[in-house]
Amino acid sequence: RQPIEHESIPRPAGHYSPIVEHAGGLYVSGQLPMDPETKDVPDGIEAQSRLALENMDRLLRAAGGDRSHLIQVRVYVSDVEYWGPFNEVYSKFMGEHRPARVVVPTGPLHHGCLVEIEATAAARS
């Protein structure tokens, strides 16, 4: 297990690694829709979904990969009503790539966020 360290990866506030490489896989910790520099959270599920996906993609790129390497994505939404709007943003973001995915309605998320995303990707394709 090797935590990825890169200047573009902010230091987490909690006791975890944002992304870890192990046995040919990349494991991305839950990504909230927070701006990595300002910690601001945008309003609305669409903007939050885009930012959480961009944060995930930023970690994959720091590890030498990208979204095309994704194998599975786990999405947590604070209310099932956000499934549709999230799916619209997600499908535009992913394009033709279709990793395995689950969307789980959870109730409130940290910092009042509406979405959180974690993922597994191949380290090299």
Secondary structure, DSSP 8 states (H G I E B T S, - for coil): -EE---TTS---SSSS-SEEEETTEEEEEEE-S--TTT----SSHHHHHHHHHHHHHHHHHHTT--GGGEEEEEEEESSGGGHHHHHHHHHHHHTT---EEEEEE-S--GGG-SEEEEEEEES--
